[in-house]
């Protein structure tokens, strides 16, 4: 049996009288490649924040990497989780260089100060930027990058501490067609790499789902519509229920599309 990396049981999140998540149960095993799909406001980002231990649920239990959230020191747990999200990007200090942004992930901090890095750290950071097609950006200031460049740098940062769980929150959001296709190709290569961490990504567009994804979870209004093997979840019936539209679904060369 595969080792459990993440398990949510009956998780609910209530904020300001609104149910952001309702009775969500979800298990992610080692080596899985998950995608979480749903319309805007479905609770996808909230779910990822719970998985990243950044948000504690109102009800239910969360186990991450064998530790029960609420009974463990999350500051020791978080360096084992790689997270790329707009919330992280928004907190990057003004003037931070790309290479420093990636390096500081080793300490799970933002903003380089007086911590020291050896040649192994530097080589890993450069190698990850090269893998994401961003090595030419390493001496640039993060704030000067395009949206596509920022996305690739954020993923390199998320991979820097060699995480056991990688969480990507809408990694292709805001990209033009070329930027999206380049990123999806790179994410597909990462999904195919057996040495890559267990991964869960969030999107609301099937066109952004990279080849190599093994499992899918559909969310609508904070509740699970369907989950399981991607081929069994990405059906017209399930996706129509998720988005509230009569959809046709097609898969070609490992890529998915949906339309009315």
N, C-alpha and C positions, 0 to 999 in steps of 0.2 A: 504494500500500500504506500502511496506517495506521502511524503511528509507534508503536514499542514503548515502553511505560511501565514495565512490569515483566515480567521473565522469570526463572523458576526452571527449572533443568535438573537432574533427578536428585537433588533435595534430600532429604536425610535429617537428622533431628534425634534424637539419642540422649541421654538423660539418666538416670543411675542404672541403667543396664542396660536401660532401656525404650526402645523405638522410638516416639517421639512423631510423627514423620513418616517415611514410607518411600518413597523414589524418586518424589518428587512433581515433575512438570514442569507448568508453568502459564505461560501468556503472556497479558498484559493489554495491549491496545492503547489508544491515545488515544481518548477518547470512550466507551469501554466502560462499562457499568454491570453489575458482577458481584455475585452473591450466592454465598456459600459456605455450604453446608448439610450438616448431619450430626448424629448423636446426641451426647450428652455424652461427652467423652473421645475424640472422633474426631480431634482435632488442629487444630480450626478456629482457636482463639486462637493456638496455636503458629505456624500458617501466617501469620496476620496479623502476629505479632511479627517473623517473618523478613522479611516484606514491608516492615515499618516500620524495618528495620535495627536493631531492638532485640535480636535474637537471631541469632547466627551459626550457620549449619548445620554439622552434623558432616561431611556429605558433599554434593557437588554444587556448583553455582554459582548466584549470585543477582545479577541486574542490575536496578538501580532507577534510572529516569530517566537511562539511558545510562551509569551508573557501576557498575563491578563491586565488589560488597561484598567487603572484604578488601584492596582495592587503592586505596581512596579514603577520604577523611576523612568518616566518617559524620556528624560534628557539623556539617559544611557541607551535607550532604545532607538531614538530618532536617528543617530548616525548610521544605523543599520538599514535605514529606509532612504531611498533616493526619491526626491520629489521635484518635479518641474511644473510650475504653475504661475499664473499671472500674479498671485498673491506674493510669491517669492520675488518675482521680477520687480514688483512695485517697491520692495524694500531695499533694493540694491543702492548702496551709497552713491551719491553724486561723484563722478570722477573715478569710479572703480574700473580698473583695467580688467579686460577679459581674462587674462591669465590668472590674476589674483582672485577673481570671482570663482574660477574653477578650483583653484588651490584651497581656498578657505572652506570648501565643502568637506575637507578632511577633518575639520574641527566642528563641522555643523554650525558655522557662523557666517555672517555676512559682514564684509568690511575687513580688509587686512589691517592688522595692527602690529604687534611685536612677536607674533608666533613665528616659528622657524620651520622651514621646509627643506628637505634634502634633495639630492639629485634624483632620487627615485620618484619622489612626489612630482617634481617638475617634469620628468620624462613621462609619467602617467598622464598628467594634465595635457601635455602637448600631444601625446598619442590619441587621447580622447577627442581633442579638438580636430585632429587630422581625420579621425574616423567619421566625424560629423561634418567634414568639409569646411571647417572653420579655423584651421591653423593660421591662415593669413590674418585673422582678426585678433590674435592674442595680445597685441600691444595697443589695440584700439580701446577707447573708453566705451563701456557698455551702453551708455546713454546715446551714443552716436550711431548705434547699429540699426539696421532695418528690422522689421518685425520677423522676417524669416531668419536673419542672422541671430537675433536674440533667442529664437526658439532652439536653434541648434546649440548655442552656447549653454542654454539652460539644461539641455539634456546631457551635455558633457559634464556639467557641474553635478547633476543628479547621479551620474555614474562614477564620479571621482572617488567616493569612499568605498567603492566595490560593494554596493548594497546587496542585501539578500532579497529586498523587495523594491521594485522600481514603479513609481506612480507618476503618470503623465496626464495632466489636466488640460484637455483640449490643445494638444501640441501643435495642431495645424490651424488653429483659429486665427483669422485675420490674414492668412497668406494668400497671395495670388496663385494662379494655376501652376506656374512654374515652381514656385516655392513649395506649394503643397506636394506636388509630384516628387520633387527632390527629397523632401522630408519623409514622405510615405515610403519611398524606395529605401532610404536609410533605416527607417524603423522596421521594414520588412527584413532587411539583412540582420538587424539586431534580434528580431524574433526567431530567425533561423539559427542563430548562434547558440549551441547548447551550453556554452559557458556564460551566457547572459543571465542576469537575474530574472526571477519570476516577475512578471510585468502585468500591470493593469493600467489601461488608458481610458480616458473619457472623451467622447465626441457626440455630436448630434447629427453628423453626416456619415452615412455609410461609405461614401466615396473616400473618406479619410482613414478607413480601416485598412491597415497594411496586410499584405499576405503574411501567413505564418501565425495569425491569431487563432487560438484553439478554442476559446470559450467566449460567450457573450452573455451579458445581463441587460435586460431592458427595464427601464424605470419610467413610470408615469405618475405624477402627483405624489411622489415620495414612496410609492409602493412598487414592488417587483411585478412586472407583467410576465416575464419568462426568463429562465436562465439555464445554461447548460452548454453542450457542444455547439459551436457556432453554426454548423449546418442545420441543426435542429431548432435553433432560436431565430435565425434570420429567414423566417418564412413570411409570406404575404399576410397570413392570419395574425401572427404575433406582432409584426411591425405595424400593421394597420391598427391594431388595438393600442399599440404604444403611442402612435402619433395622431390617432383619431381621424385617419384618412384612409380611403381605399387605395392601397399601394400594390404595385407589382414590384417584384424583386428579381434581380438578375445577378449571377456571378459569372465573371469571365476572367480567365488568367489569374485567379486568386483574388480578384478585386470585386467589390460589391457595389451595386447601384440600386436605388429605389426611386420610383416616381408614381405619380397619380395616374 
